Amino acid sequence: MTDRELSALWHSAVEDGYPFGNFVQQLILTGQRRSEVLGATLSEFDLKARTWTVPGNRAKNGKANIIPLSAPALALIKDAIKKAGLDADDAAHAERLIFASQTTLENAVSGITRSWNRMRKRADEIIGFEMNHYRIHDIRRTVATGLQRLGIPLVVSEAVLNHQSGSAKTGVAAVYHHHHFTEEKREALAMWANEMSKIAAKKGAGRC
């Protein structure tokens, strides 16, 4: 996605609000997979440490991923927790989904396709023409491209995305390379959040 398209989608998501708009904003700020955001439970977040840990049993590659939360991402998740009616200090809420269905709390919110189409249509109106070429997964590709544009080392951006690729992640090297790049990922995602704020501001109103 171009910066202009990303800005339009961001503002459309802001207008949509919780849960669907918040969901799309989290995708943009963290670069994680759709299923990982939708399936996030309260217990995965350490708000004091400003981290979100996707457990291995929910990650596509089976490897747990620690995602440091930038200031905007932390604010968004706190807002989502509040609007979901959850209490971060209540142990009984620990395994509750943050993006839960209103009718069945054990299931993630439904209607993503319909909501995505609504946000896409609004983004088209913001930008002034119809954008048919991108899907939800292209947000993740856009974040990866954005991290590279900012000069983030490939091994760090791959760690952010929880990709098991590259010379440090395969073969004999994989046996010895267990560094999680948590602080490097924190810096990278903070830089991306700042960049996203600049991108969103190009619309002429609002910031991330």
C-alpha positions in Angstrom: 0.0 0.0 0.0 1.1 3.5 -0.7 1.4 6.0 2.2 -1.7 7.8 0.9 -3.7 4.6 0.8 -2.5 3.6 4.3 -3.4 7.0 5.6 -6.9 6.7 4.2 -7.3 3.2 5.7 -6.1 4.4 9.1 -8.6 7.3 9.3 -11.4 5.0 8.1 -10.4 2.6 10.9 -10.4 5.4 13.5 -13.9 6.3 12.4 -15.1 2.7 12.7 -13.8 2.4 16.2 -14.0 -0.8 18.4 -13.9 -3.6 17.6 -13.2 -3.7 13.9 -11.5 -0.3 13.4 -9.3 -1.0 16.5 -8.5 -4.4 15.1 -7.3 -2.9 11.8 -5.2 -0.2 13.7 -3.5 -2.9 15.7 -2.7 -4.8 12.5 -1.1 -1.6 11.1 0.9 -0.8 14.3 2.1 -4.3 15.1 2.3 -6.1 11.7 0.9 -9.3 13.2 -1.4 -11.8 11.6 -5.1 -11.3 11.5 -5.8 -14.5 13.5 -3.2 -13.5 16.1 -4.9 -10.2 16.8 -8.4 -11.5 16.7 -7.5 -14.4 19.0 -5.7 -12.3 21.6 -6.7 -12.9 25.2 -6.1 -10.5 28.1 -3.5 -12.8 29.6 -1.2 -12.3 26.6 -0.7 -8.6 27.5 1.7 -7.3 30.1 0.6 -3.7 30.2 3.3 -2.6 32.7 6.0 -4.2 30.6 4.3 -2.9 27.4 4.4 -6.3 25.7 2.1 -8.7 24.0 3.2 -12.3 23.8 1.6 -14.5 21.1 1.9 -18.1 22.4 3.4 -20.8 20.2 0.0 -22.6 20.0 -1.5 -19.5 18.3 1.5 -18.6 16.0 1.6 -19.9 12.5 5.1 -21.2 12.9 4.5 -22.6 16.4 7.0 -20.2 17.9 6.0 -17.7 20.6 6.5 -14.1 19.7 7.0 -11.2 22.1 5.7 -8.0 20.6 6.8 -4.8 22.3 3.9 -2.3 22.2 4.6 1.2 21.0 2.8 4.0 22.8 -0.1 4.2 20.2 -0.5 0.4 20.2 -0.6 0.3 24.0 -3.2 3.0 24.1 -5.3 1.1 21.5 -5.2 -2.1 23.4 -6.1 -0.4 26.7 -9.0 1.2 25.0 -10.1 -2.2 23.5 -9.8 -3.9 26.9 -12.0 -1.2 28.4 -14.6 -1.4 25.6 -14.6 -5.1 25.8 -15.7 -4.8 29.5 -12.5 -6.5 30.8 -10.6 -5.7 33.9 -6.8 -6.2 33.6 -6.6 -6.9 37.3 -9.3 -9.5 37.4 -7.9 -13.0 37.2 -11.3 -14.3 36.0 -10.9 -12.2 32.8 -7.4 -13.5 32.0 -8.4 -15.9 29.3 -11.2 -13.7 27.8 -10.9 -12.6 24.2 -10.3 -8.9 23.7 -12.1 -9.0 20.4 -14.9 -11.3 21.5 -18.3 -11.9 19.9 -21.0 -10.1 21.9 -23.2 -13.2 21.7 -20.5 -15.8 22.4 -17.6 -14.6 24.5 -15.6 -17.8 23.7 -15.5 -16.9 20.0 -13.8 -14.0 18.3 -15.9 -11.2 16.8 -17.6 -12.1 13.5 -18.4 -10.0 10.5 -14.8 -9.1 9.6 -15.3 -9.3 5.9 -18.4 -7.0 6.0 -16.6 -4.6 8.3 -13.5 -4.6 6.2 -15.5 -3.8 3.1 -17.1 -0.9 5.0 -13.8 0.5 6.0 -12.4 0.0 2.5 -15.4 1.9 1.0 -14.8 4.8 3.5 -11.1 4.8 2.6 -12.0 5.0 -1.1 -14.1 8.1 -0.3 -11.2 9.7 1.7 -8.7 9.1 -1.1 -11.1 10.0 -3.9 -10.9 6.8 -6.0 -11.6 3.1 -5.7 -8.7 1.0 -4.4 -9.3 -2.6 -5.4 -5.8 -4.1 -5.1 -5.2 -4.7 -1.4 -6.5 -7.2 1.2 -6.2 -7.4 5.0 -2.9 -9.5 4.7 -1.4 -6.7 2.6 -1.3 -4.6 5.8 1.4 -7.0 7.1 3.3 -6.7 3.9 3.1 -2.9 4.1 4.5 -2.9 7.7 7.4 -5.2 6.6 8.1 -2.8 3.7 7.9 0.2 6.0 10.4 -1.3 8.5 12.8 -1.8 5.7 12.3 1.7 4.5 13.2 3.0 7.9 16.5 1.1 7.8 15.5 -1.6 10.3 17.9 -4.6 9.9 16.2 -7.5 8.1 16.8 -9.9 11.0 14.9 -7.5 13.3 12.0 -6.9 11.0 11.7 -10.7 10.5 11.7 -11.1 14.3 8.9 -8.5 14.5 6.8 -10.6 12.0 7.9 -13.9 13.6 9.3 -15.2 10.4 11.6 -18.2 10.7 13.7 -17.3 7.7 17.2 -16.1 6.9 20.6 -17.5 7.6 20.3 -16.9 11.4 17.1 -18.9 11.6 17.9 -22.0 9.6 20.1 -25.0 9.7 22.9 -25.3 12.4 22.7 -21.5 13.0 19.1 -21.9 14.3 20.4 -24.2 17.1 22.6 -21.4 18.5 20.6 -18.3 17.7 18.0 -17.9 20.5 18.1 -14.1 20.9 14.5 -12.8 20.8 15.5 -9.2 19.7 12.9 -7.8 22.1 14.6 -4.4 22.6 15.4 -4.2 19.0 11.8 -4.9 18.1 10.7 -2.3 20.6 12.8 0.3 18.9 11.7 -0.8 15.4 8.0 -0.7 16.3 8.4 2.7 18.0 10.0 4.0 14.9 7.2 2.6 12.8 4.5 4.1 15.0 6.2 7.5 14.6 6.3 7.0 10.9 2.6 6.0 10.9 1.8 9.2 12.7 3.4 11.2 10.0 1.7 9.1 7.3 -1.7 9.6 9.0 -1.1 13.4 9.3 -0.7 13.7 5.5 -4.5 13.5 5.3 -4.6 16.9 7.0 -6.4 15.8 10.1 -5.8 13.4 13.0 -2.8 11.5 14.2 -2.2 7.9 15.2 
